[in-house]
Amino acid sequence: MKHRVEEQREARWMVGLAPSSGSALGEALSLPLAWLELTKPRIGLFVVLAAFTGGLLASGPEAELARVALAALLVGAVGSSASVFNQILERDVDRLMRRTASRPLVTGRIQTRDAVLFAALLGLVGTVGLAAWFNALSALLGLSTLVAYALVYTPLKRHTSFNTVVGALPGAMPPLLGYVALAGDAGPWAWMLFAILFAWQFPHFLAIAWLYREDYARAGMKMLPALPGARGIAGRQAFLYSLVLLTVTLLPGARGDAGIVFTVASLLLGLAYAAASAAFAWRESRRSARAVLFVSLVYLPLVLTASLIDPVVSLALSN
């Protein structure tokens, strides 16, 4: 019973919504909040932040913040479209899992037809906006990201645990999309941020999958911690990928693309992520999994911020 209550609290926290108060205001906000929940706003916030960082790095010191923000919001619209399509395609299994049983499509607060139109509109606004205000390459990459997430990664979750690797590819695209939108092509920082986000996702999602492994097993989802005989594997893989991430984040400094600020920040944050992952590998528990999840959520915005304030990066962009 205690675990069930914890899972319900974690589920509400992950979508960023407070439980309904039953008040008149709560009733009035229930439908708008349902539409917001459908977009997975916490994920959407990270997508916009990563795309904004990529756009700023591409623009340099003369960046028009409004233009960079527009690109980030359009990338965010593409990401939100992918999240809505994901819930449309998984609405049958979502009702089998406690973590997702209260989602709008499961409870009927939003109808499937309306969700399809909403997802299509978000995807259309994002891709057409990138093509119209920025360039065709960013629009094409955005559309490819949407298709890869919704039509490749989402169905694979029912068939193979390899889905996590596949899903990490579109998951790492936001900074690259933001960079390409402003620069017209992908420079070194675009690819380095792509690599950082790619590796960052594995401990993060392995911790989530471990926390909800019973839910995934009940729904028949092939997430690694939910598979028979998978005890200990999630923790070990999380630790392995945290070491990969630590190596990747040192690459900008080794190449001379970043200076002391980014190098030290990424080293300290990477060591903290690796330490949390090592504790998870040593003993898989709710406490150690939640620690990995917490550190991952602190890690990403701080590393992205460090990439923007590093003096070597700023100097390179000003030349």
VOKOL-445668 format. One record per residue (C-alpha): residue in one letter; x, y, z. Coordinates in nm, 2 decimals. Layout:
<atoms>
<atom code="a" c1="X" c2="Y" c3="Z"/>
...
</atoms>
This chain:
<atoms>
<atom code="m" c1="0.00" c2="0.00" c3="0.00"/>
<atom code="k" c1="0.29" c2="0.24" c3="0.09"/>
<atom code="h" c1="0.45" c2="0.18" c3="-0.25"/>
<atom code="r" c1="0.12" c2="0.24" c3="-0.43"/>
<atom code="v" c1="0.08" c2="0.58" c3="-0.26"/>
<atom code="e" c1="0.44" c2="0.67" c3="-0.35"/>
<atom code="e" c1="0.38" c2="0.57" c3="-0.71"/>
<atom code="q" c1="0.07" c2="0.79" c3="-0.73"/>
<atom code="r" c1="0.26" c2="1.08" c3="-0.59"/>
<atom code="e" c1="0.55" c2="1.03" c3="-0.82"/>
<atom code="a" c1="0.32" c2="1.00" c3="-1.12"/>
<atom code="r" c1="0.16" c2="1.34" c3="-1.04"/>
<atom code="w" c1="0.50" c2="1.49" c3="-0.98"/>
<atom code="m" c1="0.63" c2="1.37" c3="-1.32"/>
<atom code="v" c1="0.34" c2="1.53" c3="-1.51"/>
<atom code="g" c1="0.37" c2="1.84" c3="-1.31"/>
<atom code="l" c1="0.01" c2="1.85" c3="-1.20"/>
<atom code="a" c1="-0.14" c2="1.89" c3="-0.86"/>
<atom code="p" c1="-0.42" c2="1.66" c3="-0.75"/>
<atom code="s" c1="-0.77" c2="1.80" c3="-0.80"/>
<atom code="s" c1="-0.90" c2="1.99" c3="-0.50"/>
<atom code="g" c1="-1.27" c2="1.94" c3="-0.60"/>
<atom code="s" c1="-1.32" c2="2.32" c3="-0.57"/>
<atom code="a" c1="-1.50" c2="2.53" c3="-0.83"/>
<atom code="l" c1="-1.17" c2="2.66" c3="-0.95"/>
<atom code="g" c1="-1.04" c2="2.30" c3="-0.98"/>
<atom code="e" c1="-1.34" c2="2.21" c3="-1.19"/>
<atom code="a" c1="-1.29" c2="2.51" c3="-1.42"/>
<atom code="l" c1="-0.93" c2="2.42" c3="-1.47"/>
<atom code="s" c1="-0.97" c2="2.05" c3="-1.50"/>
<atom code="l" c1="-1.01" c2="2.05" c3="-1.88"/>
<atom code="p" c1="-0.73" c2="2.29" c3="-1.96"/>
<atom code="l" c1="-0.50" c2="2.09" c3="-1.72"/>
<atom code="a" c1="-0.60" c2="1.77" c3="-1.90"/>
<atom code="w" c1="-0.49" c2="1.91" c3="-2.23"/>
<atom code="l" c1="-0.17" c2="2.03" c3="-2.07"/>
<atom code="e" c1="-0.11" c2="1.69" c3="-1.91"/>
<atom code="l" c1="-0.15" c2="1.53" c3="-2.25"/>
<atom code="t" c1="0.16" c2="1.72" c3="-2.37"/>
<atom code="k" c1="0.38" c2="1.59" c3="-2.08"/>
<atom code="p" c1="0.47" c2="1.94" c3="-1.97"/>
<atom code="r" c1="0.78" c2="1.85" c3="-1.77"/>
<atom code="i" c1="0.94" c2="1.67" c3="-2.07"/>
<atom code="g" c1="0.83" c2="1.96" c3="-2.28"/>
<atom code="l" c1="1.01" c2="2.21" c3="-2.05"/>
<atom code="f" c1="1.33" c2="2.02" c3="-2.09"/>
<atom code="v" c1="1.28" c2="2.01" c3="-2.47"/>
<atom code="v" c1="1.24" c2="2.38" c3="-2.49"/>
<atom code="l" c1="1.53" c2="2.45" c3="-2.26"/>
<atom code="a" c1="1.76" c2="2.22" c3="-2.47"/>
<atom code="a" c1="1.65" c2="2.37" c3="-2.80"/>
<atom code="f" c1="1.69" c2="2.72" c3="-2.66"/>
<atom code="t" c1="2.05" c2="2.63" c3="-2.56"/>
<atom code="g" c1="2.13" c2="2.49" c3="-2.90"/>
<atom code="g" c1="1.98" c2="2.80" c3="-3.07"/>
<atom code="l" c1="2.19" c2="3.04" c3="-2.85"/>
<atom code="l" c1="2.51" c2="2.85" c3="-2.92"/>
<atom code="a" c1="2.43" c2="2.87" c3="-3.29"/>
<atom code="s" c1="2.35" c2="3.24" c3="-3.28"/>
<atom code="g" c1="2.65" c2="3.38" c3="-3.09"/>
<atom code="p" c1="2.66" c2="3.71" c3="-2.90"/>
<atom code="e" c1="2.44" c2="3.89" c3="-3.14"/>
<atom code="a" c1="2.16" c2="3.65" c3="-3.09"/>
<atom code="e" c1="1.80" c2="3.78" c3="-3.11"/>
<atom code="l" c1="1.65" c2="3.62" c3="-2.80"/>
<atom code="a" c1="1.30" c2="3.64" c3="-2.94"/>
<atom code="r" c1="1.40" c2="3.45" c3="-3.25"/>
<atom code="v" c1="1.59" c2="3.19" c3="-3.05"/>
<atom code="a" c1="1.29" c2="3.15" c3="-2.82"/>
<atom code="l" c1="1.06" c2="3.11" c3="-3.12"/>
<atom code="a" c1="1.27" c2="2.83" c3="-3.25"/>
<atom code="a" c1="1.27" c2="2.66" c3="-2.91"/>
<atom code="l" c1="0.90" c2="2.69" c3="-2.88"/>
<atom code="l" c1="0.85" c2="2.54" c3="-3.23"/>
<atom code="v" c1="1.08" c2="2.25" c3="-3.14"/>
<atom code="g" c1="0.88" c2="2.22" c3="-2.82"/>
<atom code="a" c1="0.56" c2="2.19" c3="-3.02"/>
<atom code="v" c1="0.71" c2="1.90" c3="-3.22"/>
<atom code="g" c1="0.81" c2="1.74" c3="-2.89"/>
<atom code="s" c1="0.46" c2="1.79" c3="-2.75"/>
<atom code="s" c1="0.31" c2="1.64" c3="-3.06"/>
<atom code="a" c1="0.52" c2="1.33" c3="-3.01"/>
<atom code="s" c1="0.41" c2="1.30" c3="-2.65"/>
<atom code="v" c1="0.04" c2="1.32" c3="-2.74"/>
<atom code="f" c1="0.08" c2="1.06" c3="-3.02"/>
<atom code="n" c1="0.26" c2="0.84" c3="-2.77"/>
<atom code="q" c1="-0.03" c2="0.85" c3="-2.53"/>
<atom code="i" c1="-0.28" c2="0.79" c3="-2.82"/>
<atom code="l" c1="-0.09" c2="0.48" c3="-2.93"/>
<atom code="e" c1="-0.05" c2="0.35" c3="-2.57"/>
<atom code="r" c1="-0.39" c2="0.43" c3="-2.43"/>
<atom code="d" c1="-0.48" c2="0.06" c3="-2.41"/>
<atom code="v" c1="-0.17" c2="-0.02" c3="-2.19"/>
<atom code="d" c1="-0.19" c2="0.30" c3="-2.00"/>
<atom code="r" c1="-0.51" c2="0.18" c3="-1.84"/>
<atom code="l" c1="-0.33" c2="-0.12" c3="-1.71"/>
<atom code="m" c1="-0.06" c2="0.07" c3="-1.52"/>
<atom code="r" c1="-0.12" c2="0.26" c3="-1.20"/>
<atom code="r" c1="0.12" c2="0.54" c3="-1.30"/>
<atom code="t" c1="-0.07" c2="0.62" c3="-1.62"/>
<atom code="a" c1="-0.43" c2="0.51" c3="-1.53"/>
<atom code="s" c1="-0.54" c2="0.87" c3="-1.47"/>
<atom code="r" c1="-0.42" c2="1.01" c3="-1.80"/>
<atom code="p" c1="-0.68" c2="1.21" c3="-1.99"/>
<atom code="l" c1="-0.73" c2="0.95" c3="-2.27"/>
<atom code="v" c1="-0.77" c2="0.67" c3="-2.02"/>
<atom code="t" c1="-1.02" c2="0.85" c3="-1.80"/>
<atom code="g" c1="-1.21" c2="0.99" c3="-2.10"/>
<atom code="r" c1="-1.15" c2="1.35" c3="-2.01"/>
<atom code="i" c1="-1.03" c2="1.39" c3="-2.37"/>
<atom code="q" c1="-1.15" c2="1.19" c3="-2.66"/>
<atom code="t" c1="-0.91" c2="1.00" c3="-2.89"/>
<atom code="r" c1="-1.03" c2="1.18" c3="-3.20"/>
<atom code="d" c1="-0.97" c2="1.52" c3="-3.04"/>
<atom code="a" c1="-0.63" c2="1.41" c3="-2.92"/>
<atom code="v" c1="-0.53" c2="1.30" c3="-3.27"/>
<atom code="l" c1="-0.63" c2="1.65" c3="-3.41"/>
<atom code="f" c1="-0.44" c2="1.82" c3="-3.13"/>
<atom code="a" c1="-0.13" c2="1.61" c3="-3.19"/>
<atom code="a" c1="-0.15" c2="1.68" c3="-3.56"/>
<atom code="l" c1="-0.19" c2="2.05" c3="-3.51"/>
<atom code="l" c1="0.11" c2="2.07" c3="-3.27"/>
<atom code="g" c1="0.32" c2="1.87" c3="-3.52"/>
<atom code="l" c1="0.20" c2="2.09" c3="-3.81"/>
<atom code="v" c1="0.27" c2="2.42" c3="-3.62"/>
<atom code="g" c1="0.61" c2="2.30" c3="-3.52"/>
<atom code="t" c1="0.74" c2="2.17" c3="-3.85"/>
<atom code="v" c1="0.58" c2="2.43" c3="-4.08"/>
<atom code="g" c1="0.69" c2="2.70" c3="-3.84"/>
<atom code="l" c1="1.05" c2="2.58" c3="-3.86"/>
<atom code="a" c1="1.04" c2="2.57" c3="-4.24"/>
<atom code="a" c1="0.87" c2="2.91" c3="-4.27"/>
<atom code="w" c1="1.07" c2="3.11" c3="-4.02"/>
<atom code="f" c1="1.40" c2="2.92" c3="-4.01"/>
<atom code="n" c1="1.50" c2="2.65" c3="-4.27"/>
<atom code="a" c1="1.38" c2="2.34" c3="-4.43"/>
<atom code="l" c1="1.65" c2="2.12" c3="-4.27"/>
<atom code="s" c1="1.54" c2="2.20" c3="-3.92"/>
<atom code="a" c1="1.18" c2="2.12" c3="-4.03"/>
<atom code="l" c1="1.28" c2="1.79" c3="-4.19"/>
<atom code="l" c1="1.48" c2="1.69" c3="-3.88"/>
<atom code="g" c1="1.19" c2="1.79" c3="-3.66"/>
<atom code="l" c1="0.95" c2="1.58" c3="-3.86"/>
<atom code="s" c1="1.19" c2="1.28" c3="-3.85"/>
<atom code="t" c1="1.22" c2="1.32" c3="-3.48"/>
<atom code="l" c1="0.84" c2="1.31" c3="-3.44"/>
<atom code="v" c1="0.80" c2="1.00" c3="-3.66"/>
<atom code="a" c1="1.09" c2="0.82" c3="-3.49"/>
<atom code="y" c1="0.94" c2="0.88" c3="-3.14"/>
<atom code="a" c1="0.58" c2="0.81" c3="-3.22"/>
<atom code="l" c1="0.60" c2="0.54" c3="-3.49"/>
<atom code="v" c1="0.92" c2="0.36" c3="-3.41"/>
<atom code="y" c1="1.01" c2="0.40" c3="-3.04"/>
<atom code="t" c1="0.65" c2="0.38" c3="-2.91"/>
<atom code="p" c1="0.56" c2="0.05" c3="-3.08"/>
<atom code="l" c1="0.90" c2="-0.10" c3="-3.00"/>
<atom code="k" c1="0.82" c2="-0.08" c3="-2.63"/>
<atom code="r" c1="0.59" c2="-0.37" c3="-2.67"/>
<atom code="h" c1="0.84" c2="-0.59" c3="-2.84"/>
<atom code="t" c1="1.20" c2="-0.54" c3="-2.73"/>
<atom code="s" c1="1.40" c2="-0.37" c3="-2.45"/>
<atom code="f" c1="1.62" c2="-0.22" c3="-2.72"/>
<atom code="n" c1="1.34" c2="0.04" c3="-2.74"/>
<atom code="t" c1="1.54" c2="0.25" c3="-2.49"/>
<atom code="v" c1="1.83" c2="0.29" c3="-2.73"/>
<atom code="v" c1="1.60" c2="0.38" c3="-3.02"/>
<atom code="g" c1="1.40" c2="0.63" c3="-2.81"/>
<atom code="a" c1="1.72" c2="0.80" c3="-2.69"/>
<atom code="l" c1="1.79" c2="0.91" c3="-3.05"/>
<atom code="p" c1="1.48" c2="1.14" c3="-3.09"/>
<atom code="g" c1="1.52" c2="1.23" c3="-2.72"/>
<atom code="a" c1="1.86" c2="1.38" c3="-2.79"/>
<atom code="m" c1="1.75" c2="1.59" c3="-3.08"/>
<atom code="p" c1="1.62" c2="1.91" c3="-2.92"/>
<atom code="p" c1="1.95" c2="2.10" c3="-2.89"/>
<atom code="l" c1="2.05" c2="1.99" c3="-3.24"/>
<atom code="l" c1="1.72" c2="2.11" c3="-3.38"/>
<atom code="g" c1="1.76" c2="2.44" c3="-3.21"/>
<atom code="y" c1="2.11" c2="2.48" c3="-3.34"/>
<atom code="v" c1="2.02" c2="2.39" c3="-3.70"/>
<atom code="a" c1="1.72" c2="2.62" c3="-3.69"/>
<atom code="l" c1="1.94" c2="2.92" c3="-3.62"/>
<atom code="a" c1="2.26" c2="2.82" c3="-3.80"/>
<atom code="g" c1="2.13" c2="2.62" c3="-4.10"/>
<atom code="d" c1="2.35" c2="2.33" c3="-4.03"/>
<atom code="a" c1="2.49" c2="2.13" c3="-3.73"/>
<atom code="g" c1="2.81" c2="2.25" c3="-3.58"/>
<atom code="p" c1="3.04" c2="2.08" c3="-3.32"/>
<atom code="w" c1="2.84" c2="2.20" c3="-3.02"/>
<atom code="a" c1="2.52" c2="2.07" c3="-3.18"/>
<atom code="w" c1="2.66" c2="1.72" c3="-3.20"/>
<atom code="m" c1="2.83" c2="1.74" c3="-2.85"/>
<atom code="l" c1="2.50" c2="1.84" c3="-2.69"/>
<atom code="f" c1="2.33" c2="1.56" c3="-2.89"/>
<atom code="a" c1="2.58" c2="1.31" c3="-2.75"/>
<atom code="i" c1="2.54" c2="1.45" c3="-2.39"/>
<atom code="l" c1="2.16" c2="1.42" c3="-2.40"/>
<atom code="f" c1="2.18" c2="1.07" c3="-2.56"/>
<atom code="a" c1="2.39" c2="0.93" c3="-2.28"/>
<atom code="w" c1="2.21" c2="1.13" c3="-2.01"/>
<atom code="q" c1="1.88" c2="0.96" c3="-2.08"/>
<atom code="f" c1="1.98" c2="0.60" c3="-2.00"/>
<atom code="p" c1="2.03" c2="0.63" c3="-1.62"/>
<atom code="h" c1="1.73" c2="0.86" c3="-1.61"/>
<atom code="f" c1="1.49" c2="0.63" c3="-1.78"/>
<atom code="l" c1="1.64" c2="0.31" c3="-1.63"/>
<atom code="a" c1="1.56" c2="0.45" c3="-1.29"/>
<atom code="i" c1="1.21" c2="0.53" c3="-1.40"/>
<atom code="a" c1="1.16" c2="0.19" c3="-1.55"/>
<atom code="w" c1="1.29" c2="0.03" c3="-1.23"/>
<atom code="l" c1="1.05" c2="0.23" c3="-1.01"/>
<atom code="y" c1="0.76" c2="0.12" c3="-1.23"/>
<atom code="r" c1="0.88" c2="-0.22" c3="-1.33"/>
<atom code="e" c1="0.57" c2="-0.40" c3="-1.20"/>
<atom code="d" c1="0.35" c2="-0.16" c3="-1.39"/>
<atom code="y" c1="0.54" c2="-0.22" c3="-1.71"/>
<atom code="a" c1="0.53" c2="-0.60" c3="-1.66"/>
<atom code="r" c1="0.16" c2="-0.59" c3="-1.60"/>
<atom code="a" c1="0.11" c2="-0.40" c3="-1.92"/>
<atom code="g" c1="0.34" c2="-0.63" c3="-2.12"/>
<atom code="m" c1="0.59" c2="-0.35" c3="-2.19"/>
<atom code="k" c1="0.94" c2="-0.47" c3="-2.27"/>
<atom code="m" c1="1.13" c2="-0.24" c3="-2.04"/>
<atom code="l" c1="1.46" c2="-0.39" c3="-1.92"/>
<atom code="p" c1="1.39" c2="-0.39" c3="-1.54"/>
<atom code="a" c1="1.05" c2="-0.55" c3="-1.61"/>
<atom code="l" c1="1.19" c2="-0.85" c3="-1.79"/>
<atom code="p" c1="1.23" c2="-1.19" c3="-1.61"/>
<atom code="g" c1="1.58" c2="-1.24" c3="-1.46"/>
<atom code="a" c1="1.67" c2="-0.87" c3="-1.50"/>
<atom code="r" c1="1.75" c2="-0.81" c3="-1.14"/>
<atom code="g" c1="2.06" c2="-0.59" c3="-1.10"/>
<atom code="i" c1="2.09" c2="-0.52" c3="-1.48"/>
<atom code="a" c1="1.92" c2="-0.18" c3="-1.47"/>
<atom code="g" c1="2.16" c2="-0.05" c3="-1.20"/>
<atom code="r" c1="2.47" c2="-0.18" c3="-1.37"/>
<atom code="q" c1="2.36" c2="-0.03" c3="-1.71"/>
<atom code="a" c1="2.28" c2="0.30" c3="-1.55"/>
<atom code="f" c1="2.62" c2="0.32" c3="-1.40"/>
<atom code="l" c1="2.79" c2="0.22" c3="-1.73"/>
<atom code="y" c1="2.60" c2="0.50" c3="-1.92"/>
<atom code="s" c1="2.68" c2="0.75" c3="-1.64"/>
<atom code="l" c1="3.05" c2="0.68" c3="-1.71"/>
<atom code="v" c1="2.99" c2="0.72" c3="-2.08"/>
<atom code="l" c1="2.82" c2="1.05" c3="-2.01"/>
<atom code="l" c1="3.11" c2="1.16" c3="-1.79"/>
<atom code="t" c1="3.35" c2="1.09" c3="-2.08"/>
<atom code="v" c1="3.13" c2="1.27" c3="-2.34"/>
<atom code="t" c1="3.10" c2="1.58" c3="-2.13"/>
<atom code="l" c1="3.48" c2="1.61" c3="-2.10"/>
<atom code="l" c1="3.51" c2="1.61" c3="-2.48"/>
<atom code="p" c1="3.44" c2="1.98" c3="-2.54"/>
<atom code="g" c1="3.71" c2="2.08" c3="-2.30"/>
<atom code="a" c1="3.96" c2="1.83" c3="-2.45"/>
<atom code="r" c1="3.88" c2="1.97" c3="-2.80"/>
<atom code="g" c1="3.92" c2="2.33" c3="-2.68"/>
<atom code="d" c1="3.56" c2="2.41" c3="-2.75"/>
<atom code="a" c1="3.49" c2="2.48" c3="-2.38"/>
<atom code="g" c1="3.69" c2="2.62" c3="-2.09"/>
<atom code="i" c1="3.72" c2="2.58" c3="-1.72"/>
<atom code="v" c1="3.36" c2="2.66" c3="-1.63"/>
<atom code="f" c1="3.20" c2="2.40" c3="-1.85"/>
<atom code="t" c1="3.47" c2="2.14" c3="-1.78"/>
<atom code="v" c1="3.46" c2="2.17" c3="-1.40"/>
<atom code="a" c1="3.08" c2="2.19" c3="-1.39"/>
<atom code="s" c1="3.03" c2="1.89" c3="-1.62"/>
<atom code="l" c1="3.30" c2="1.70" c3="-1.43"/>
<atom code="l" c1="3.14" c2="1.76" c3="-1.09"/>
<atom code="l" c1="2.78" c2="1.70" c3="-1.21"/>
<atom code="g" c1="2.90" c2="1.39" c3="-1.40"/>
<atom code="l" c1="3.06" c2="1.25" c3="-1.08"/>
<atom code="a" c1="2.74" c2="1.32" c3="-0.89"/>
<atom code="y" c1="2.54" c2="1.14" c3="-1.15"/>
<atom code="a" c1="2.79" c2="0.85" c3="-1.16"/>
<atom code="a" c1="2.79" c2="0.83" c3="-0.78"/>
<atom code="a" c1="2.41" c2="0.81" c3="-0.77"/>
<atom code="s" c1="2.41" c2="0.55" c3="-1.05"/>
<atom code="a" c1="2.68" c2="0.35" c3="-0.87"/>
<atom code="a" c1="2.46" c2="0.34" c3="-0.55"/>
<atom code="f" c1="2.17" c2="0.22" c3="-0.77"/>
<atom code="a" c1="2.40" c2="-0.05" c3="-0.92"/>
<atom code="w" c1="2.52" c2="-0.15" c3="-0.57"/>
<atom code="r" c1="2.17" c2="-0.19" c3="-0.44"/>
<atom code="e" c1="1.86" c2="-0.14" c3="-0.65"/>
<atom code="s" c1="1.60" c2="0.01" c3="-0.43"/>
<atom code="r" c1="1.33" c2="0.28" c3="-0.45"/>
<atom code="r" c1="1.56" c2="0.52" c3="-0.26"/>
<atom code="s" c1="1.86" c2="0.47" c3="-0.49"/>
<atom code="a" c1="1.64" c2="0.48" c3="-0.81"/>
<atom code="r" c1="1.48" c2="0.81" c3="-0.69"/>
<atom code="a" c1="1.83" c2="0.95" c3="-0.62"/>
<atom code="v" c1="1.93" c2="0.88" c3="-0.98"/>
<atom code="l" c1="1.61" c2="1.04" c3="-1.10"/>
<atom code="f" c1="1.66" c2="1.35" c3="-0.89"/>
<atom code="v" c1="2.03" c2="1.40" c3="-0.98"/>
<atom code="s" c1="1.94" c2="1.36" c3="-1.35"/>
<atom code="l" c1="1.68" c2="1.64" c3="-1.33"/>
<atom code="v" c1="1.94" c2="1.87" c3="-1.16"/>
<atom code="y" c1="2.22" c2="1.77" c3="-1.40"/>
<atom code="l" c1="2.07" c2="1.86" c3="-1.73"/>
<atom code="p" c1="1.97" c2="2.23" c3="-1.68"/>
<atom code="l" c1="2.30" c2="2.30" c3="-1.50"/>
<atom code="v" c1="2.51" c2="2.15" c3="-1.78"/>
<atom code="l" c1="2.32" c2="2.34" c3="-2.04"/>
<atom code="t" c1="2.36" c2="2.66" c3="-1.85"/>
<atom code="a" c1="2.74" c2="2.59" c3="-1.81"/>
<atom code="s" c1="2.77" c2="2.56" c3="-2.19"/>
<atom code="l" c1="2.63" c2="2.91" c3="-2.23"/>
<atom code="i" c1="2.83" c2="3.09" c3="-1.96"/>
<atom code="d" c1="3.16" c2="2.93" c3="-2.03"/>
<atom code="p" c1="3.41" c2="3.21" c3="-2.13"/>
<atom code="v" c1="3.58" c2="3.00" c3="-2.39"/>
<atom code="v" c1="3.25" c2="2.93" c3="-2.56"/>
<atom code="s" c1="3.15" c2="3.30" c3="-2.54"/>
<atom code="l" c1="3.48" c2="3.41" c3="-2.69"/>
<atom code="a" c1="3.45" c2="3.16" c3="-2.97"/>
<atom code="l" c1="3.10" c2="3.27" c3="-3.05"/>
<atom code="s" c1="3.20" c2="3.64" c3="-3.06"/>
<atom code="n" c1="3.47" c2="3.58" c3="-3.32"/>
</atoms>
